[in-house]
Amino acid sequence: MVNNAPIILSLAEQLTSEPPSPKPVPRHRLGSEFCLVARLPSTAFLQREASQTAPKAILQQLRRSPTPPSSPPPHLASEELEDSSTRERRDSISSSASPTSPTTPSSWSISIPKFSSTKTWKEPQPFEIFRAIERKDIMFLMEIRDRAFPLLLRKTGDATPLLHAMRIGQSHRDVAIILLGAFSRWINHLDDNEVQLPKTRIILKALRTNLKLAIDYGLHKSQSDLIASFLQTLVMSEGDKWVRAQVSTVSLALRSGTAGKPVSTASAAVRKFATKELSKADAIASLEDYVANATADLLLLSAWSMALEIIEGEQIPFYYFARDDRVFRVFVDRLDTHRNAIHRNLTRRLKWQLRVLRQVLEGRHTTYSAKIELLTGELDQGEGV
């Protein structure tokens, strides 16, 4: 006898259960293919981004913490002292301050001569100076520069020594450039205690006339710092009247915060001044370095003058204006000297503005134009304090 129970049970389950669902059709498998991963940015790109982003991040941090400790840590104070002691003077006019020029023939010996102390110096006559220019007697001209500089500016008839050299023509263009170098050297080495003397003002006005003649003859195209020399001399010869007026205007803009746009106000004042004095469009176009330097100095002078309305201290001399980094060095010295009074008495906004100016304008690795751009983003367009 056969037991068919398992077969019957299996048939019963098949009859009572639902029909099985169809099996899914597997998707076609794609074959392996090569792919290139996007490469990382280059080191130069990362460094450029870092140099642009880091100053802005520092300024944002200054805004978040507007009240630093009144005295710096000992190690920072020692570093500042060491840095100030080793800081060298940066001449805004360097290429033409030296008696040598890139266009000067190598056969000329134009190094500073060693004059004999036993030789009796006799002031040369105007015709002797003009004859030295015609003969390209550079040694004699340098001797006049060191012993009787005003003679190089004196007008005889309808010409000065510089104008005489330029009138001769292209053959004596190098002599004219050497005379411009002597002018720039005198400006850079002018002592601070001599700036206010009446005789110095007379020399500065004669110097201004000679530099304007050089600009009219087109020498600024080969002497990039000629424009800056002219405007420096113009401000120094006119006294502090214009600077004092612009400091007052920029101070009002600083009081208004970012709404007053102090950086744009200072830059516009400098450009208006330069445009008024320079009629040549190509001369104005080569003015960016001077405009940036002068704009920074106006902001520093204005911020410190506002501080002096509340605390006792010394004003920054106006005749330092746009003469390399003199205003900034004195500004930093004043901040360090009156650190405690600034911390106790100045408003939160003014303390923040002083710190931003010091932070941005410090250092020599960044151009003044880039520094002004940073200041514009913070003092004119930033969130403010």
Buried (B, 14 or more C-beta within 10 A) or exposed (E): EEEEEEEEEEEEEEEEEEEEEEEEEEEEEEEEEEEEEEEEEEEEEEEEEEEEEEBEEBBEEBBEEEEEEEEBEEEEEEEEEEEEEEEEEEBBBEBBBBBBBEEBEEEBEBEEEEEEEEEEEEEBEBEBBBEBBEEBBBEBBBBBBEEBBEBBBEEBEEBBBBBBBBEBEEEBBBBBBBBBBBBBBBBBEBEEEEBEEEEBBEBBBBBBBBBBBBBBBBBBEBBEBBBBBBBBBBBBBBBBEBBEEBBEBBBEBBBEBBEBBBBBBBBBBBBEBBEEBBEBEEBBEBBBBBBBBBBBBBBBBBBBBBBBEBBEBEEBBBBBBBBBBBBBBBBBEBBBEBBEBBBEBBEEBBBBBBBBBBBBBEEEEBEBEBBBBBBBBBBBEBEBB
